[in-house]
Amino acid sequence: MRIKQKPEDFSVKESYRFDEVETGRHRVYLMDKQKLSTFDAVTRLRDAFGLKPGAISYCGLKDKQGRTEQIIAVDGADVDMQEPDLRLKYLGRTDKPLSSANITSNRFSVTVRSLSPASLGPLNVATAEVNRLGVVNYFDSQRFGSLKHGQGFIAKDLIRGDFEAALHNFLAAPSELDRTEDAKVKAFWRDNWGRWDARVPYEGTRKYHRILKSLRDHPKDFVRAFMQIDSDYRAMLLFTYQSYLWNEGVRRYLQLLLPREQLFPMRYQAGTVLFHRDASAEVMRTLREATFPLLAPDSTFSDPKVEEAVTWVLGKEKLKLSDLRIEEEPRRLYFKHEERPLLVFPHKLVVGRTQADDINRGEVKVNVAFTLPPGAYATLVIKRLFHFEYTEDTPEVIRASQRPRFVEMEQAASDGEREERGSAPRGRARTPAGRDERPAPRGRASTDREARGPSDSRRRGTEGREPRATEGPSRHRDLATQKQAAEQPKEAPVPVGFREHQRQRKAAREVARAETAAKQAAKGPKSRKK
């Protein structure tokens, strides 16, 4: 089975409420985003409109891999964003920031692909089990991105008081799975750790400018530098480790409560979780009413089995409850106790009819829709429904499925590094301006045509065909083509990020259209007679 193969395969719409106040200082917007995490979207808005950290509030984090709708509130500023992957719709004003209390539920629509026709029987059985038994309310793999990208649990560094290690894992631990410019920035600081005055040749370093300024002013004060991280993200780093402790504790609690034959395991990013496929009426009453705590130094327990499970997981981590405290910043970095329901029951669960899979030939797809309360994971419901086919992707599978243009970007970056050292790659000819010309990589021309659209592709049928590396300028190119090539912006001396590259291409297209329209208007009727 496969999910999230296309952005529209995973859709979530937030049901919300807020008290509208005409004179409120917080402007509320419905944010429609795709292929962006909530943190990424908020950061883009802050940068675009010069907002301070904390100026944008929201109710919860929505999945990056999909199309999602959620509300945000902007403190004291009117903003507007209408881009393909990020759109805002104004809803009104309120007098206080948004929080999780403003969410009532989330409605999900998920297309599950790459299924065999034989999956329908087990799916019907699993649907009946979910309706009757619910789903264990674990935190799913997307909560543990720091493990996926090799940063580990930064909260454990903070508990040990090693703020330099925590900052290094945040700022200088590039992911092997990340093909964006952010990975290049982190690789740069990994190689230049301690040289805070070093010039970073990537625009993506701007998101870390507060941290780097602190390190330049106070090179050894890693606590001060770490506290320059956005407060919401700092809280998330602690909450990630709390989530892991919760998952491990609940796994142990189910083992204490249910016999082994009624449980089955499933792998996820941080290890293994257990689900129940059956339970007696008495145990089901207990599970329906049970909560399990997100641990903090002041956590207390009324259920002996909960306390036993907590003792087990803390012993496994070589911790005590009192260790869940960060002495260097107790007021701004702290673990907060919270009770989380043990089970979640999807409402209005609808499994659609199977259809031929338009991506995976010879297989079928099915749409699943349901509503969950805030904080529950739709991907976990899908995994429980399709547990007979689901397997967690390995890093090798993730790398193999990444889009080819990310690989091309990585190759372009390595080529740029070689050029800076003064050695042009073989098979490439130097131009008078000192740049290299090379044939476009295979697949790039078709990707560019998709980005421009059909009309642009027809109008610029020759774009993307570069001269051969061993030849000079082609004598067969007409004057118009040569002029167009001359007007193209010069390549930057260093590679830019994918998002910035897309913006530059869009701006260049708009300039070219404007110049063409101006020339046609200047020619007037005379040019038409010719």
Contacts in CASP RR format, 6 or more apart in sequence:
PFRMAT RR
TARGET T0000
AUTHOR 0000-0000-0000
METHOD contacts of the structure
MODEL  1
MRIKQKPEDFSVKESYRFDEVETGRHRVYLMDKQKLSTFDAVTRLRDAFG
LKPGAISYCGLKDKQGRTEQIIAVDGADVDMQEPDLRLKYLGRTDKPLSS
ANITSNRFSVTVRSLSPASLGPLNVATAEVNRLGVVNYFDSQRFGSLKHG
QGFIAKDLIRGDFEAALHNFLAAPSELDRTEDAKVKAFWRDNWGRWDARV
PYEGTRKYHRILKSLRDHPKDFVRAFMQIDSDYRAMLLFTYQSYLWNEGV
RRYLQLLLPREQLFPMRYQAGTVLFHRDASAEVMRTLREATFPLLAPDST
FSDPKVEEAVTWVLGKEKLKLSDLRIEEEPRRLYFKHEERPLLVFPHKLV
VGRTQADDINRGEVKVNVAFTLPPGAYATLVIKRLFHFEYTEDTPEVIRA
SQRPRFVEMEQAASDGEREERGSAPRGRARTPAGRDERPAPRGRASTDRE
ARGPSDSRRRGTEGREPRATEGPSRHRDLATQKQAAEQPKEAPVPVGFRE
HQRQRKAAREVARAETAAKQAAKGPKSRKK
1 112 0 8 1.000
1 113 0 8 1.000
1 114 0 8 1.000
1 115 0 8 1.000
1 119 0 8 1.000
1 386 0 8 1.000
1 389 0 8 1.000
1 390 0 8 1.000
2 112 0 8 1.000
2 113 0 8 1.000
2 114 0 8 1.000
2 360 0 8 1.000
3 9 0 8 1.000
3 10 0 8 1.000
3 110 0 8 1.000
3 111 0 8 1.000
3 112 0 8 1.000
3 113 0 8 1.000
3 379 0 8 1.000
3 382 0 8 1.000
4 10 0 8 1.000
4 65 0 8 1.000
4 66 0 8 1.000
5 113 0 8 1.000
5 359 0 8 1.000
6 111 0 8 1.000
6 359 0 8 1.000
7 34 0 8 1.000
7 35 0 8 1.000
7 65 0 8 1.000
7 66 0 8 1.000
7 67 0 8 1.000
8 66 0 8 1.000
8 67 0 8 1.000
8 111 0 8 1.000
9 66 0 8 1.000
9 110 0 8 1.000
9 111 0 8 1.000
9 113 0 8 1.000
10 63 0 8 1.000
10 65 0 8 1.000
10 66 0 8 1.000
10 67 0 8 1.000
10 108 0 8 1.000
10 109 0 8 1.000
10 110 0 8 1.000
10 111 0 8 1.000
10 378 0 8 1.000
11 66 0 8 1.000
11 67 0 8 1.000
11 68 0 8 1.000
11 108 0 8 1.000
11 109 0 8 1.000
11 110 0 8 1.000
12 62 0 8 1.000
12 63 0 8 1.000
12 66 0 8 1.000
12 67 0 8 1.000
12 68 0 8 1.000
12 69 0 8 1.000
12 106 0 8 1.000
12 107 0 8 1.000
12 108 0 8 1.000
12 109 0 8 1.000
12 378 0 8 1.000
13 68 0 8 1.000
13 69 0 8 1.000
13 106 0 8 1.000
13 107 0 8 1.000
14 59 0 8 1.000
14 62 0 8 1.000
14 68 0 8 1.000
14 69 0 8 1.000
14 70 0 8 1.000
14 71 0 8 1.000
14 103 0 8 1.000
14 106 0 8 1.000
15 103 0 8 1.000
15 104 0 8 1.000
15 105 0 8 1.000
15 106 0 8 1.000
15 107 0 8 1.000
16 59 0 8 1.000
16 70 0 8 1.000
16 71 0 8 1.000
16 102 0 8 1.000
16 103 0 8 1.000
16 104 0 8 1.000
17 102 0 8 1.000
17 104 0 8 1.000
18 28 0 8 1.000
18 71 0 8 1.000
18 73 0 8 1.000
18 94 0 8 1.000
18 98 0 8 1.000
18 102 0 8 1.000
19 94 0 8 1.000
19 95 0 8 1.000
20 28 0 8 1.000
20 92 0 8 1.000
20 93 0 8 1.000
20 94 0 8 1.000
21 93 0 8 1.000
21 94 0 8 1.000
21 95 0 8 1.000
22 93 0 8 1.000
23 93 0 8 1.000
23 95 0 8 1.000
24 93 0 8 1.000
24 94 0 8 1.000
24 95 0 8 1.000
25 75 0 8 1.000
25 76 0 8 1.000
25 93 0 8 1.000
25 95 0 8 1.000
26 57 0 8 1.000
26 73 0 8 1.000
26 74 0 8 1.000
26 75 0 8 1.000
26 76 0 8 1.000
26 93 0 8 1.000
26 94 0 8 1.000
26 95 0 8 1.000
26 96 0 8 1.000
26 97 0 8 1.000
26 98 0 8 1.000
27 73 0 8 1.000
27 74 0 8 1.000
27 76 0 8 1.000
27 77 0 8 1.000
27 78 0 8 1.000
27 79 0 8 1.000
27 90 0 8 1.000
27 92 0 8 1.000
27 93 0 8 1.000
28 71 0 8 1.000
28 72 0 8 1.000
28 73 0 8 1.000
28 90 0 8 1.000
28 91 0 8 1.000
28 92 0 8 1.000
28 93 0 8 1.000
28 94 0 8 1.000
28 98 0 8 1.000
29 71 0 8 1.000
29 72 0 8 1.000
29 73 0 8 1.000
29 74 0 8 1.000
29 79 0 8 1.000
29 88 0 8 1.000
29 89 0 8 1.000
29 90 0 8 1.000
29 91 0 8 1.000
30 69 0 8 1.000
30 70 0 8 1.000
30 71 0 8 1.000
30 88 0 8 1.000
30 89 0 8 1.000
30 91 0 8 1.000
31 41 0 8 1.000
31 58 0 8 1.000
31 69 0 8 1.000
31 70 0 8 1.000
31 71 0 8 1.000
31 72 0 8 1.000
31 86 0 8 1.000
31 87 0 8 1.000
31 88 0 8 1.000
32 67 0 8 1.000
32 68 0 8 1.000
32 69 0 8 1.000
32 86 0 8 1.000
32 87 0 8 1.000
32 88 0 8 1.000
32 89 0 8 1.000
33 41 0 8 1.000
33 62 0 8 1.000
33 67 0 8 1.000
33 68 0 8 1.000
33 85 0 8 1.000
33 86 0 8 1.000
33 87 0 8 1.000
34 66 0 8 1.000
34 67 0 8 1.000
34 68 0 8 1.000
34 85 0 8 1.000
35 64 0 8 1.000
35 65 0 8 1.000
35 66 0 8 1.000
35 85 0 8 1.000
36 44 0 8 1.000
36 64 0 8 1.000
36 85 0 8 1.000
36 86 0 8 1.000
37 61 0 8 1.000
37 62 0 8 1.000
37 63 0 8 1.000
37 64 0 8 1.000
38 58 0 8 1.000
38 60 0 8 1.000
38 61 0 8 1.000
38 62 0 8 1.000
38 70 0 8 1.000
39 61 0 8 1.000
39 232 0 8 1.000
39 233 0 8 1.000
40 64 0 8 1.000
41 86 0 8 1.000
42 56 0 8 1.000
42 58 0 8 1.000
42 72 0 8 1.000
43 207 0 8 1.000
44 81 0 8 1.000
44 86 0 8 1.000
45 51 0 8 1.000
45 56 0 8 1.000
45 72 0 8 1.000
45 74 0 8 1.000
45 79 0 8 1.000
45 81 0 8 1.000
45 86 0 8 1.000
46 52 0 8 1.000
46 53 0 8 1.000
46 55 0 8 1.000
46 56 0 8 1.000
47 206 0 8 1.000
48 79 0 8 1.000
48 81 0 8 1.000
49 77 0 8 1.000
49 79 0 8 1.000
51 74 0 8 1.000
51 75 0 8 1.000
51 77 0 8 1.000
51 79 0 8 1.000
53 230 0 8 1.000
53 231 0 8 1.000
54 75 0 8 1.000
54 230 0 8 1.000
54 231 0 8 1.000
54 232 0 8 1.000
55 74 0 8 1.000
55 75 0 8 1.000
55 76 0 8 1.000
55 77 0 8 1.000
56 72 0 8 1.000
56 73 0 8 1.000
56 74 0 8 1.000
56 75 0 8 1.000
57 72 0 8 1.000
57 73 0 8 1.000
57 75 0 8 1.000
57 97 0 8 1.000
57 98 0 8 1.000
57 99 0 8 1.000
58 70 0 8 1.000
58 71 0 8 1.000
58 72 0 8 1.000
58 73 0 8 1.000
58 98 0 8 1.000
59 70 0 8 1.000
59 71 0 8 1.000
59 98 0 8 1.000
59 99 0 8 1.000
59 100 0 8 1.000
59 101 0 8 1.000
59 102 0 8 1.000
59 103 0 8 1.000
59 374 0 8 1.000
60 70 0 8 1.000
60 100 0 8 1.000
60 103 0 8 1.000
60 374 0 8 1.000
60 375 0 8 1.000
61 236 0 8 1.000
62 68 0 8 1.000
62 70 0 8 1.000
63 142 0 8 1.000
63 378 0 8 1.000
63 379 0 8 1.000
64 142 0 8 1.000
71 91 0 8 1.000
71 98 0 8 1.000
71 102 0 8 1.000
72 98 0 8 1.000
73 94 0 8 1.000
73 97 0 8 1.000
73 98 0 8 1.000
75 97 0 8 1.000
79 88 0 8 1.000
80 88 0 8 1.000
81 87 0 8 1.000
81 88 0 8 1.000
82 88 0 8 1.000
100 374 0 8 1.000
100 375 0 8 1.000
103 374 0 8 1.000
104 374 0 8 1.000
105 347 0 8 1.000
105 371 0 8 1.000
105 372 0 8 1.000
105 373 0 8 1.000
105 374 0 8 1.000
106 371 0 8 1.000
106 372 0 8 1.000
106 373 0 8 1.000
106 374 0 8 1.000
106 376 0 8 1.000
106 378 0 8 1.000
107 369 0 8 1.000
107 370 0 8 1.000
107 371 0 8 1.000
108 368 0 8 1.000
108 369 0 8 1.000
108 370 0 8 1.000
108 371 0 8 1.000
108 372 0 8 1.000
108 378 0 8 1.000
108 381 0 8 1.000
109 367 0 8 1.000
109 368 0 8 1.000
109 369 0 8 1.000
110 367 0 8 1.000
110 368 0 8 1.000
110 369 0 8 1.000
110 378 0 8 1.000
110 382 0 8 1.000
111 365 0 8 1.000
111 366 0 8 1.000
111 367 0 8 1.000
112 365 0 8 1.000
112 366 0 8 1.000
112 367 0 8 1.000
112 368 0 8 1.000
112 382 0 8 1.000
112 386 0 8 1.000
113 357 0 8 1.000
113 359 0 8 1.000
113 360 0 8 1.000
113 363 0 8 1.000
113 365 0 8 1.000
114 357 0 8 1.000
114 359 0 8 1.000
114 360 0 8 1.000
114 363 0 8 1.000
114 365 0 8 1.000
115 354 0 8 1.000
115 357 0 8 1.000
115 363 0 8 1.000
115 364 0 8 1.000
115 365 0 8 1.000
115 366 0 8 1.000
115 386 0 8 1.000
115 389 0 8 1.000
116 363 0 8 1.000
116 364 0 8 1.000
117 354 0 8 1.000
117 364 0 8 1.000
119 364 0 8 1.000
119 386 0 8 1.000
119 388 0 8 1.000
119 389 0 8 1.000
120 354 0 8 1.000
122 388 0 8 1.000
123 351 0 8 1.000
123 366 0 8 1.000
123 385 0 8 1.000
123 386 0 8 1.000
126 384 0 8 1.000
126 385 0 8 1.000
126 386 0 8 1.000
126 387 0 8 1.000
126 388 0 8 1.000
127 349 0 8 1.000
127 351 0 8 1.000
127 385 0 8 1.000
129 277 0 8 1.000
129 278 0 8 1.000
130 346 0 8 1.000
130 349 0 8 1.000
130 381 0 8 1.000
130 384 0 8 1.000
130 385 0 8 1.000
131 345 0 8 1.000
131 349 0 8 1.000
133 276 0 8 1.000
133 277 0 8 1.000
133 278 0 8 1.000
133 279 0 8 1.000
133 284 0 8 1.000
133 343 0 8 1.000
134 343 0 8 1.000
134 344 0 8 1.000
134 345 0 8 1.000
134 346 0 8 1.000
135 275 0 8 1.000
135 343 0 8 1.000
135 344 0 8 1.000
135 345 0 8 1.000
135 346 0 8 1.000
135 380 0 8 1.000
135 381 0 8 1.000
135 384 0 8 1.000
136 250 0 8 1.000
136 254 0 8 1.000
136 273 0 8 1.000
136 274 0 8 1.000
136 275 0 8 1.000
136 276 0 8 1.000
136 342 0 8 1.000
136 343 0 8 1.000
136 380 0 8 1.000
137 250 0 8 1.000
137 340 0 8 1.000
137 341 0 8 1.000
137 342 0 8 1.000
137 343 0 8 1.000
137 344 0 8 1.000
137 376 0 8 1.000
137 380 0 8 1.000
138 246 0 8 1.000
138 247 0 8 1.000
138 250 0 8 1.000
138 268 0 8 1.000
138 273 0 8 1.000
138 377 0 8 1.000
138 380 0 8 1.000
139 243 0 8 1.000
139 244 0 8 1.000
139 246 0 8 1.000
139 247 0 8 1.000
139 377 0 8 1.000
140 268 0 8 1.000
140 269 0 8 1.000
140 377 0 8 1.000
140 379 0 8 1.000
140 380 0 8 1.000
140 383 0 8 1.000
141 148 0 8 1.000
141 268 0 8 1.000
141 269 0 8 1.000
141 270 0 8 1.000
141 379 0 8 1.000
141 392 0 8 1.000
142 269 0 8 1.000
142 377 0 8 1.000
142 379 0 8 1.000
143 240 0 8 1.000
143 243 0 8 1.000
143 269 0 8 1.000
143 377 0 8 1.000
144 240 0 8 1.000
144 243 0 8 1.000
144 244 0 8 1.000
144 268 0 8 1.000
144 269 0 8 1.000
144 270 0 8 1.000
145 151 0 8 1.000
145 240 0 8 1.000
145 269 0 8 1.000
146 152 0 8 1.000
146 153 0 8 1.000
146 154 0 8 1.000
146 169 0 8 1.000
146 237 0 8 1.000
146 240 0 8 1.000
147 153 0 8 1.000
147 269 0 8 1.000
147 270 0 8 1.000
148 175 0 8 1.000
148 177 0 8 1.000
148 269 0 8 1.000
148 395 0 8 1.000
149 173 0 8 1.000
149 175 0 8 1.000
149 177 0 8 1.000
149 178 0 8 1.000
150 173 0 8 1.000
150 175 0 8 1.000
151 169 0 8 1.000
151 170 0 8 1.000
151 173 0 8 1.000
151 175 0 8 1.000
152 169 0 8 1.000
153 240 0 8 1.000
153 241 0 8 1.000
153 244 0 8 1.000
154 166 0 8 1.000
154 169 0 8 1.000
154 170 0 8 1.000
154 237 0 8 1.000
154 240 0 8 1.000
155 237 0 8 1.000
155 238 0 8 1.000
155 240 0 8 1.000
155 241 0 8 1.000
155 242 0 8 1.000
156 241 0 8 1.000
157 163 0 8 1.000
157 165 0 8 1.000
157 166 0 8 1.000
157 169 0 8 1.000
158 166 0 8 1.000
158 237 0 8 1.000
158 238 0 8 1.000
158 326 0 8 1.000
158 333 0 8 1.000
159 319 0 8 1.000
159 323 0 8 1.000
159 324 0 8 1.000
159 325 0 8 1.000
159 326 0 8 1.000
161 326 0 8 1.000
161 327 0 8 1.000
161 328 0 8 1.000
163 222 0 8 1.000
163 223 0 8 1.000
163 225 0 8 1.000
163 226 0 8 1.000
163 328 0 8 1.000
164 222 0 8 1.000
166 222 0 8 1.000
166 226 0 8 1.000
167 211 0 8 1.000
167 222 0 8 1.000
167 225 0 8 1.000
167 226 0 8 1.000
168 190 0 8 1.000
168 193 0 8 1.000
170 226 0 8 1.000
170 229 0 8 1.000
170 237 0 8 1.000
171 186 0 8 1.000
171 189 0 8 1.000
171 208 0 8 1.000
171 211 0 8 1.000
172 186 0 8 1.000
172 189 0 8 1.000
172 190 0 8 1.000
172 193 0 8 1.000
173 186 0 8 1.000
173 190 0 8 1.000
174 183 0 8 1.000
174 184 0 8 1.000
174 186 0 8 1.000
174 187 0 8 1.000
174 190 0 8 1.000
175 183 0 8 1.000
175 186 0 8 1.000
176 395 0 8 1.000
176 399 0 8 1.000
177 395 0 8 1.000
177 398 0 8 1.000
177 399 0 8 1.000
177 402 0 8 1.000
179 402 0 8 1.000
179 406 0 8 1.000
179 407 0 8 1.000
179 409 0 8 1.000
179 410 0 8 1.000
179 498 0 8 1.000
180 406 0 8 1.000
180 497 0 8 1.000
180 498 0 8 1.000
180 499 0 8 1.000
181 202 0 8 1.000
181 203 0 8 1.000
181 204 0 8 1.000
181 495 0 8 1.000
181 496 0 8 1.000
181 497 0 8 1.000
181 498 0 8 1.000
181 499 0 8 1.000
181 500 0 8 1.000
182 204 0 8 1.000
182 207 0 8 1.000
184 202 0 8 1.000
184 413 0 8 1.000
184 495 0 8 1.000
185 200 0 8 1.000
185 202 0 8 1.000
185 204 0 8 1.000
185 205 0 8 1.000
185 208 0 8 1.000
188 198 0 8 1.000
188 200 0 8 1.000
188 201 0 8 1.000
188 202 0 8 1.000
188 205 0 8 1.000
189 200 0 8 1.000
192 198 0 8 1.000
194 215 0 8 1.000
194 219 0 8 1.000
196 212 0 8 1.000
196 215 0 8 1.000
196 216 0 8 1.000
196 219 0 8 1.000
197 216 0 8 1.000
201 494 0 8 1.000
202 494 0 8 1.000
202 495 0 8 1.000
202 496 0 8 1.000
202 497 0 8 1.000
203 496 0 8 1.000
203 497 0 8 1.000
203 500 0 8 1.000
204 497 0 8 1.000
205 212 0 8 1.000
210 228 0 8 1.000
211 225 0 8 1.000
211 226 0 8 1.000
211 228 0 8 1.000
211 229 0 8 1.000
213 228 0 8 1.000
214 221 0 8 1.000
214 224 0 8 1.000
214 225 0 8 1.000
214 228 0 8 1.000
215 225 0 8 1.000
218 224 0 8 1.000
218 225 0 8 1.000
223 328 0 8 1.000
223 329 0 8 1.000
226 234 0 8 1.000
227 234 0 8 1.000
227 329 0 8 1.000
227 332 0 8 1.000
231 332 0 8 1.000
234 332 0 8 1.000
234 333 0 8 1.000
238 333 0 8 1.000
238 334 0 8 1.000
238 335 0 8 1.000
239 294 0 8 1.000
242 294 0 8 1.000
242 295 0 8 1.000
242 296 0 8 1.000
242 335 0 8 1.000
243 294 0 8 1.000
244 270 0 8 1.000
245 294 0 8 1.000
245 295 0 8 1.000
245 313 0 8 1.000
245 314 0 8 1.000
245 317 0 8 1.000
246 292 0 8 1.000
246 293 0 8 1.000
246 294 0 8 1.000
246 295 0 8 1.000
246 340 0 8 1.000
247 270 0 8 1.000
247 273 0 8 1.000
248 313 0 8 1.000
248 316 0 8 1.000
249 292 0 8 1.000
249 309 0 8 1.000
249 310 0 8 1.000
249 312 0 8 1.000
249 313 0 8 1.000
250 273 0 8 1.000
250 292 0 8 1.000
250 309 0 8 1.000
250 342 0 8 1.000
251 272 0 8 1.000
251 273 0 8 1.000
251 274 0 8 1.000
252 308 0 8 1.000
252 309 0 8 1.000
252 312 0 8 1.000
252 313 0 8 1.000
253 292 0 8 1.000
253 305 0 8 1.000
253 306 0 8 1.000
253 309 0 8 1.000
253 342 0 8 1.000
254 263 0 8 1.000
254 274 0 8 1.000
254 276 0 8 1.000
255 263 0 8 1.000
255 274 0 8 1.000
256 305 0 8 1.000
256 308 0 8 1.000
256 309 0 8 1.000
257 283 0 8 1.000
257 286 0 8 1.000
257 287 0 8 1.000
257 305 0 8 1.000
258 276 0 8 1.000
258 279 0 8 1.000
258 283 0 8 1.000
262 276 0 8 1.000
262 277 0 8 1.000
262 278 0 8 1.000
262 279 0 8 1.000
263 274 0 8 1.000
263 275 0 8 1.000
263 276 0 8 1.000
263 277 0 8 1.000
264 274 0 8 1.000
264 275 0 8 1.000
264 277 0 8 1.000
264 387 0 8 1.000
265 272 0 8 1.000
265 273 0 8 1.000
265 274 0 8 1.000
265 275 0 8 1.000
266 272 0 8 1.000
266 273 0 8 1.000
266 274 0 8 1.000
266 275 0 8 1.000
266 383 0 8 1.000
266 387 0 8 1.000
266 390 0 8 1.000
267 391 0 8 1.000
267 392 0 8 1.000
268 383 0 8 1.000
268 392 0 8 1.000
269 392 0 8 1.000
275 384 0 8 1.000
275 387 0 8 1.000
276 287 0 8 1.000
279 287 0 8 1.000
287 342 0 8 1.000
287 343 0 8 1.000
288 343 0 8 1.000
290 303 0 8 1.000
290 306 0 8 1.000
290 341 0 8 1.000
290 342 0 8 1.000
290 343 0 8 1.000
291 339 0 8 1.000
291 340 0 8 1.000
291 341 0 8 1.000
291 342 0 8 1.000
292 306 0 8 1.000
292 309 0 8 1.000
292 339 0 8 1.000
292 340 0 8 1.000
292 342 0 8 1.000
293 299 0 8 1.000
293 301 0 8 1.000
293 306 0 8 1.000
293 310 0 8 1.000
293 337 0 8 1.000
293 338 0 8 1.000
293 339 0 8 1.000
293 340 0 8 1.000
294 335 0 8 1.000
294 336 0 8 1.000
294 337 0 8 1.000
294 338 0 8 1.000
294 339 0 8 1.000
294 340 0 8 1.000
295 310 0 8 1.000
295 314 0 8 1.000
295 321 0 8 1.000
295 324 0 8 1.000
295 335 0 8 1.000
295 337 0 8 1.000
296 321 0 8 1.000
296 324 0 8 1.000
296 334 0 8 1.000
296 335 0 8 1.000
296 336 0 8 1.000
296 337 0 8 1.000
297 321 0 8 1.000
297 322 0 8 1.000
297 324 0 8 1.000
297 325 0 8 1.000
297 335 0 8 1.000
298 337 0 8 1.000
299 310 0 8 1.000
299 321 0 8 1.000
299 337 0 8 1.000
301 307 0 8 1.000
301 310 0 8 1.000
310 321 0 8 1.000
314 320 0 8 1.000
314 321 0 8 1.000
324 335 0 8 1.000
325 334 0 8 1.000
325 335 0 8 1.000
326 333 0 8 1.000
326 334 0 8 1.000
344 372 0 8 1.000
344 373 0 8 1.000
344 376 0 8 1.000
344 381 0 8 1.000
346 370 0 8 1.000
346 371 0 8 1.000
346 372 0 8 1.000
346 381 0 8 1.000
347 370 0 8 1.000
347 371 0 8 1.000
347 372 0 8 1.000
348 369 0 8 1.000
348 370 0 8 1.000
348 371 0 8 1.000
349 368 0 8 1.000
349 369 0 8 1.000
349 370 0 8 1.000
350 368 0 8 1.000
350 369 0 8 1.000
350 370 0 8 1.000
351 366 0 8 1.000
351 367 0 8 1.000
351 368 0 8 1.000
351 385 0 8 1.000
352 366 0 8 1.000
352 367 0 8 1.000
352 368 0 8 1.000
352 369 0 8 1.000
353 366 0 8 1.000
354 364 0 8 1.000
354 365 0 8 1.000
354 366 0 8 1.000
355 364 0 8 1.000
355 365 0 8 1.000
355 366 0 8 1.000
356 362 0 8 1.000
356 364 0 8 1.000
356 365 0 8 1.000
357 363 0 8 1.000
357 364 0 8 1.000
357 365 0 8 1.000
358 365 0 8 1.000
368 381 0 8 1.000
368 382 0 8 1.000
368 385 0 8 1.000
370 378 0 8 1.000
370 381 0 8 1.000
372 378 0 8 1.000
372 381 0 8 1.000
382 390 0 8 1.000
383 390 0 8 1.000
393 401 0 8 1.000
404 443 0 8 1.000
404 447 0 8 1.000
405 444 0 8 1.000
405 447 0 8 1.000
405 498 0 8 1.000
406 498 0 8 1.000
408 441 0 8 1.000
408 444 0 8 1.000
409 495 0 8 1.000
409 497 0 8 1.000
409 498 0 8 1.000
411 441 0 8 1.000
412 495 0 8 1.000
413 495 0 8 1.000
415 425 0 8 1.000
415 436 0 8 1.000
416 494 0 8 1.000
416 495 0 8 1.000
418 424 0 8 1.000
418 425 0 8 1.000
419 436 0 8 1.000
420 493 0 8 1.000
420 494 0 8 1.000
424 430 0 8 1.000
424 436 0 8 1.000
425 436 0 8 1.000
425 438 0 8 1.000
427 438 0 8 1.000
427 469 0 8 1.000
427 470 0 8 1.000
428 436 0 8 1.000
428 437 0 8 1.000
428 438 0 8 1.000
428 469 0 8 1.000
429 436 0 8 1.000
429 437 0 8 1.000
429 469 0 8 1.000
429 470 0 8 1.000
429 471 0 8 1.000
429 472 0 8 1.000
430 436 0 8 1.000
431 437 0 8 1.000
433 490 0 8 1.000
435 490 0 8 1.000
435 491 0 8 1.000
437 466 0 8 1.000
437 467 0 8 1.000
437 469 0 8 1.000
438 466 0 8 1.000
438 469 0 8 1.000
439 466 0 8 1.000
439 468 0 8 1.000
439 469 0 8 1.000
440 464 0 8 1.000
440 465 0 8 1.000
440 466 0 8 1.000
444 464 0 8 1.000
445 464 0 8 1.000
445 465 0 8 1.000
448 463 0 8 1.000
448 464 0 8 1.000
449 456 0 8 1.000
449 457 0 8 1.000
451 502 0 8 1.000
451 505 0 8 1.000
452 460 0 8 1.000
452 509 0 8 1.000
456 509 0 8 1.000
462 481 0 8 1.000
467 473 0 8 1.000
467 474 0 8 1.000
473 482 0 8 1.000
477 485 0 8 1.000
484 512 0 8 1.000
487 512 0 8 1.000
487 515 0 8 1.000
488 508 0 8 1.000
489 504 0 8 1.000
489 508 0 8 1.000
496 504 0 8 1.000
520 527 0 8 1.000
END
